[in-house]
Amino acid sequence: MSKKRPVAIALAGALCLVTTACADSSTDQDAGSGGDASAAAARSGYPVTLENCGVSEKITEEPGRVVVMNGASVAEVSTLLALGVQDKIVANQQSYGMSEVSGRAAAIKALPTGDVKLNDAYDIPREAMIGLRPDLVLSTTSYGFDEKNGFATREQLKQVGAHTYVSPQGCDQDTSKMTIADSYTLLRDMGKIFNKGDEAEKLIAASRKSIAEVSAKVKGEKRPEVMVLFSNMAMGGNDFSSVVAKGIYNDILAKAGGSNAFENAAKTSFADLSKEKVAATDVDALVVIGYNDPNPAAYAEQLLKEFPQWPAAKNDTYVALSDSMYLGPSNDLAVEKIAKMLHPDKF
């Protein structure tokens, strides 16, 4: 059942510890008169200043050579695709291999990779990063800019003219307090960086409207206990080490009319559980997240057979999802799909 590999370790590092808010963003307002050049810059939406994990990034023009680090995520690349700026990407290392959004997985696969030789964490080492000549580097957490892990630091990238950005809740390499609002922060910040603010706000408004409509339908209903886990993924020493305890997943579950059966099993994003602990917990439904797993539904069915005492097994209640369950522009799809699984009579 386990799939132990360096990327699993990277996923745990990217998603697992305890965090503080990361990306407070604001637009720079220049009060002084700078003639025609200043007026033109103002009309273009630049300059833009982002205060990001203690680093101030002043961006004076739209980035044209963007590098997206792996970070065991698709949040950043999916956000760029949603905003229509994928043509600015010169190297992308993110992929889930599947998506709830039609065509997204293929669009990600078609992006350039920069022909980089990756390190043991399946990410871009310092020398290769500098060689890509980026003007913007995106990382899911500060791990991607940690010198001791062989990565280029934010200061080193600044010295070669590259701006850097760490996604919301990634400053401390921990996403246990992440919510859907952080997906909106990422959208807004990328909208500002690429002068796509209107497009970002339209995406946010549509997502909020969809989630509000779903939540209204399930309001007041009994909240089933849901087990959320990554399929065929090992992050610890026990049989079930990729079980979600905290993070954006719980916000999605709550808005879909459910609750996390293992929320109190760990203080971090993931719980490392024995088979006995899992067997002793009443699980009403399964949400299996596929990370480069071609058939997460098969994994869900295997679990239901392994634990026939679960209400989920007796009622065959599960859904297999991927990128909509993580930070990114498509959380509304996860909310809808889970709500329909948990409360089919309301739809």
C-alpha positions as CSV (number, residue, x, y, z in Angstrom):
1,M,0.0,0.0,0.0
2,S,2.9,2.3,0.6
3,K,4.6,4.4,-2.1
4,K,7.8,5.7,-0.4
5,R,9.8,8.1,-2.5
6,P,11.6,11.4,-2.1
7,V,8.5,13.3,-3.4
8,A,6.5,11.8,-0.5
9,I,9.0,13.4,1.9
10,A,8.7,16.7,0.0
11,L,4.9,16.5,0.3
12,A,5.1,15.9,4.0
13,G,7.5,18.8,4.4
14,A,5.3,21.1,2.2
15,L,2.1,20.2,4.0
16,C,2.8,19.0,7.6
17,L,3.9,21.4,10.4
18,V,2.3,24.5,12.1
19,T,2.0,27.8,10.3
20,T,1.5,31.5,10.3
21,A,-0.1,33.6,7.6
22,C,2.3,34.2,4.7
23,A,1.3,36.5,2.0
24,D,0.0,39.9,3.0
25,S,-0.1,41.8,-0.3
26,S,-0.6,45.4,-1.2
27,T,-0.3,47.6,-4.2
28,D,2.4,50.3,-4.1
29,Q,0.9,53.8,-4.4
30,D,3.4,56.4,-5.7
31,A,2.2,59.8,-4.7
32,G,4.9,61.8,-6.5
33,S,4.6,63.0,-10.1
34,G,7.0,61.2,-12.4
35,G,5.8,62.5,-15.8
36,D,4.6,60.4,-18.6
37,A,6.6,57.4,-17.6
38,S,4.9,57.3,-14.1
39,A,1.4,57.8,-15.7
40,A,2.0,54.9,-18.1
41,A,3.2,52.7,-15.3
42,A,0.1,53.5,-13.2
43,R,-2.1,52.6,-16.2
44,S,-0.3,49.4,-16.6
45,G,-0.9,48.3,-13.0
46,Y,2.7,48.6,-12.0
47,P,4.7,48.9,-9.8
48,V,3.2,46.3,-7.4
49,T,4.7,45.6,-4.0
50,L,4.1,42.3,-2.2
51,E,5.1,41.8,1.4
52,N,5.8,38.1,1.4
53,C,7.2,36.1,4.3
54,G,9.2,39.0,5.5
55,V,10.5,39.9,2.1
56,S,9.4,43.0,0.2
57,E,9.1,42.4,-3.6
58,K,8.5,45.4,-5.8
59,I,7.6,44.3,-9.3
60,T,7.8,47.0,-12.0
61,E,6.7,45.0,-15.0
62,E,4.9,41.7,-15.9
63,P,7.2,38.7,-15.4
64,G,8.2,36.9,-18.6
65,R,10.4,34.1,-17.3
66,V,8.6,32.3,-14.6
67,V,9.8,29.2,-12.8
68,V,7.4,27.1,-10.8
69,M,9.0,24.8,-8.2
70,N,7.6,21.4,-7.4
71,G,6.8,21.5,-3.7
72,A,4.5,18.5,-4.1
73,S,1.8,21.0,-5.2
74,V,-0.1,22.2,-8.3
75,A,-1.5,25.3,-6.6
76,E,0.8,27.7,-8.2
77,V,0.8,26.3,-11.8
78,S,-3.0,25.8,-11.7
79,T,-3.4,29.4,-10.6
80,L,-1.3,30.7,-13.4
81,L,-3.3,28.6,-15.9
82,A,-6.6,29.9,-14.4
83,L,-5.4,33.4,-15.0
84,G,-4.2,32.7,-18.5
85,V,-0.5,33.5,-18.1
86,Q,0.9,30.0,-18.7
87,D,2.9,31.5,-21.7
88,K,5.2,33.2,-19.1
89,I,6.3,29.9,-17.7
90,V,9.8,28.7,-18.8
91,A,10.1,25.8,-16.3
92,N,7.4,24.0,-14.4
93,Q,8.0,21.1,-12.0
94,Q,4.4,20.7,-10.7
95,S,2.1,17.9,-11.7
96,Y,-0.6,15.8,-10.0
97,G,-1.2,13.8,-13.2
98,M,-4.9,14.4,-12.9
99,S,-7.4,17.2,-12.2
100,E,-11.1,17.9,-11.6
101,V,-10.8,20.7,-14.2
102,S,-11.2,19.4,-17.8
103,G,-8.0,19.8,-19.8
104,R,-5.9,21.1,-16.9
105,A,-3.7,17.9,-16.4
106,A,-2.9,17.9,-20.2
107,A,-2.2,21.7,-20.1
108,I,0.2,21.2,-17.2
109,K,1.9,18.3,-18.9
110,A,2.4,20.5,-22.0
111,L,4.3,23.2,-20.1
112,P,8.1,23.4,-20.5
113,T,10.2,21.9,-17.8
114,G,13.4,23.7,-18.5
115,D,15.2,20.4,-19.1
116,V,16.5,20.5,-15.5
117,K,18.2,17.7,-13.7
118,L,16.3,17.6,-10.5
119,N,17.7,16.9,-7.0
120,D,16.7,14.1,-4.6
121,A,13.5,16.1,-3.6
122,Y,12.4,16.2,-7.2
123,D,13.0,19.9,-7.4
124,I,15.3,22.5,-9.0
125,P,18.8,22.9,-7.4
126,R,20.6,26.2,-7.2
127,E,22.9,26.1,-10.2
128,A,20.1,24.9,-12.5
129,M,17.7,27.6,-11.2
130,I,20.2,30.4,-11.9
131,G,20.8,28.9,-15.3
132,L,17.1,29.3,-16.2
133,R,17.5,33.1,-15.9
134,P,14.1,33.5,-14.1
135,D,12.5,36.9,-13.3
136,L,10.0,35.2,-11.0
137,V,10.3,32.0,-9.0
138,L,7.3,30.5,-7.2
139,S,7.6,28.1,-4.3
140,T,4.8,26.4,-2.3
141,T,6.8,26.9,1.0
142,S,10.0,28.5,2.1
143,Y,11.6,25.0,1.8
144,G,12.2,25.8,-1.9
145,F,14.5,28.7,-1.0
146,D,16.5,27.0,1.7
147,E,20.2,27.0,1.0
148,K,21.0,24.0,3.2
149,N,18.8,21.9,0.9
150,G,20.8,23.0,-2.2
151,F,18.3,25.6,-3.4
152,A,18.9,29.1,-4.5
153,T,17.9,31.5,-1.7
154,R,15.6,34.5,-2.2
155,E,18.6,36.8,-1.8
156,Q,20.7,34.9,-4.4
157,L,17.8,35.1,-6.8
158,K,17.3,38.8,-6.2
159,Q,21.0,39.3,-7.1
160,V,20.4,37.8,-10.6
161,G,17.2,39.9,-11.1
162,A,14.5,37.4,-10.0
163,H,11.6,38.1,-7.8
164,T,10.4,35.3,-5.5
165,Y,7.1,34.3,-3.9
166,V,6.1,31.8,-1.2
167,S,2.5,30.8,-1.3
168,P,0.1,31.5,1.6
169,Q,0.7,29.6,4.8
170,G,4.1,28.4,3.4
171,C,6.4,30.7,5.3
172,D,7.1,28.1,8.1
173,Q,6.7,25.1,5.8
174,D,3.4,24.2,7.4
175,T,-0.1,24.3,6.1
176,S,-2.1,23.1,9.1
177,K,-4.0,26.3,9.4
178,M,-4.7,26.8,5.7
179,T,-8.2,27.6,4.5
180,I,-10.0,28.2,1.2
181,A,-9.3,31.9,1.9
182,D,-5.6,31.2,1.2
183,S,-6.5,30.0,-2.2
184,Y,-8.1,33.4,-2.8
185,T,-5.0,35.2,-1.5
186,L,-2.8,33.2,-4.0
187,L,-5.2,34.2,-6.8
188,R,-5.2,37.8,-5.8
189,D,-1.4,38.0,-5.5
190,M,-0.8,36.3,-8.9
191,G,-3.4,38.7,-10.3
192,K,-1.5,41.7,-9.0
193,I,1.9,40.3,-10.2
194,F,0.6,39.7,-13.7
195,N,-1.8,42.6,-13.9
196,K,-4.8,40.2,-14.0
197,G,-6.6,41.6,-11.0
198,D,-10.0,41.7,-12.6
199,E,-9.7,38.1,-13.8
200,A,-8.7,37.0,-10.3
201,E,-11.6,38.7,-8.7
202,K,-14.0,37.1,-11.1
203,L,-12.6,33.6,-10.3
204,I,-12.9,34.3,-6.6
205,A,-16.5,35.6,-6.9
206,A,-17.5,32.5,-8.9
207,S,-15.9,30.2,-6.4
208,R,-17.5,31.9,-3.4
209,K,-21.0,31.9,-5.1
210,S,-20.7,28.1,-5.8
211,I,-19.6,27.2,-2.3
212,A,-22.3,29.4,-0.7
213,E,-25.0,27.7,-2.8
214,V,-23.7,24.2,-1.9
215,S,-23.3,25.1,1.8
216,A,-26.9,26.5,1.9
217,K,-28.3,23.2,0.6
218,V,-26.6,21.1,3.4
219,K,-27.0,23.6,6.2
220,G,-28.5,21.9,9.3
221,E,-27.8,18.4,8.1
222,K,-26.0,15.8,10.2
223,R,-22.3,16.0,9.4
224,P,-20.9,12.6,8.5
225,E,-17.4,11.6,9.7
226,V,-15.0,11.6,6.7
227,M,-11.6,10.0,6.3
228,V,-9.4,12.0,4.0
229,L,-6.1,10.5,2.8
230,F,-3.7,10.4,-0.1
231,S,-3.8,7.2,-2.1
232,N,-0.7,4.9,-2.0
233,M,1.4,7.4,-0.2
234,A,3.7,6.8,2.8
235,M,4.9,9.7,5.0
236,G,5.6,8.0,8.2
237,G,6.2,4.6,9.9
238,N,2.6,3.4,10.4
239,D,0.3,1.7,7.9
240,F,-1.7,4.9,7.5
241,S,0.7,7.9,7.5
242,S,-1.0,10.1,4.8
243,V,-4.3,10.6,6.7
244,V,-5.3,14.3,6.8
245,A,-5.8,15.8,10.3
246,K,-5.8,19.5,9.7
247,G,-5.6,22.1,6.9
248,I,-7.6,23.3,4.0
249,Y,-9.2,19.9,3.7
250,N,-11.2,20.5,6.9
251,D,-12.5,23.8,5.6
252,I,-13.6,22.1,2.4
253,L,-15.3,19.3,4.4
254,A,-17.1,21.8,6.7
255,K,-18.5,23.7,3.7
256,A,-19.6,20.4,2.1
257,G,-21.5,19.4,5.3
258,G,-19.0,17.0,6.7
259,S,-16.4,16.7,9.4
260,N,-12.9,15.1,9.6
261,A,-13.0,11.8,11.5
262,F,-9.3,12.2,12.4
263,E,-9.1,15.9,13.1
264,N,-7.9,15.3,16.6
265,A,-5.5,12.5,15.7
266,A,-2.5,15.0,15.2
267,K,-1.6,18.6,15.8
268,T,0.0,18.8,12.4
269,S,-1.6,18.5,8.9
270,F,-1.2,14.7,8.8
271,A,-1.7,11.8,11.2
272,D,0.5,8.8,11.2
273,L,-1.9,6.0,12.3
274,S,-1.9,2.3,12.9
275,K,-4.3,0.0,11.2
276,E,-5.9,-0.7,14.6
277,K,-6.6,3.0,15.1
278,V,-8.1,3.3,11.7
279,A,-10.2,0.2,12.2
280,A,-11.6,1.4,15.5
281,T,-12.9,4.7,14.0
282,D,-16.3,4.9,12.5
283,V,-15.8,6.3,9.0
284,D,-19.0,7.4,7.2
285,A,-17.3,8.3,4.0
286,L,-13.9,8.4,2.2
287,V,-12.2,11.2,0.3
288,V,-9.1,9.8,-1.5
289,I,-6.7,12.3,-3.0
290,G,-4.7,11.1,-5.9
291,Y,-1.2,12.4,-6.2
292,N,0.3,11.1,-9.4
293,D,-1.8,7.9,-8.8
294,P,-3.5,6.8,-12.0
295,N,-6.4,5.1,-10.1
296,P,-7.2,6.5,-6.6
297,A,-10.7,5.1,-6.9
298,A,-9.3,1.6,-6.9
299,Y,-7.4,2.5,-3.7
300,A,-10.6,3.7,-2.1
301,E,-12.4,0.5,-3.0
302,Q,-9.5,-1.5,-1.5
303,L,-9.9,0.3,1.8
304,L,-13.6,-0.3,1.9
305,K,-13.0,-4.0,1.5
306,E,-10.3,-3.9,4.1
307,F,-12.6,-2.3,6.7
308,P,-16.1,-3.7,6.0
309,Q,-17.3,-2.5,9.5
310,W,-17.2,1.1,8.4
311,P,-20.5,2.7,7.5
312,A,-18.6,4.0,4.4
313,A,-18.0,0.4,3.3
314,K,-21.6,-0.7,4.0
315,N,-22.9,2.2,1.8
316,D,-20.0,2.3,-0.7
317,T,-19.5,6.0,0.1
318,Y,-16.4,7.5,-1.3
319,V,-15.1,10.1,-3.8
320,A,-11.7,10.3,-5.5
321,L,-10.3,13.8,-6.0
322,S,-7.0,15.5,-6.7
323,D,-6.1,19.2,-7.1
324,S,-9.4,20.6,-6.0
325,M,-8.6,19.4,-2.4
326,Y,-5.5,21.4,-2.2
327,L,-4.5,25.1,-2.3
328,G,-5.5,26.5,-5.7
329,P,-8.3,27.9,-7.8
330,S,-10.7,25.0,-7.8
331,N,-11.7,24.3,-4.1
332,D,-15.4,24.9,-5.1
333,L,-15.3,21.7,-7.2
334,A,-14.2,19.7,-4.2
335,V,-16.9,21.2,-2.0
336,E,-19.6,20.4,-4.5
337,K,-18.4,16.8,-5.2
338,I,-18.1,16.0,-1.5
339,A,-21.4,17.5,-0.6
340,K,-23.1,15.4,-3.3
341,M,-21.5,12.3,-1.9
342,L,-22.5,13.1,1.7
343,H,-25.9,14.5,1.1
344,P,-27.2,13.2,-2.3
345,D,-30.8,13.9,-1.4
346,K,-30.1,17.6,-1.3
347,F,-29.0,17.8,-5.0
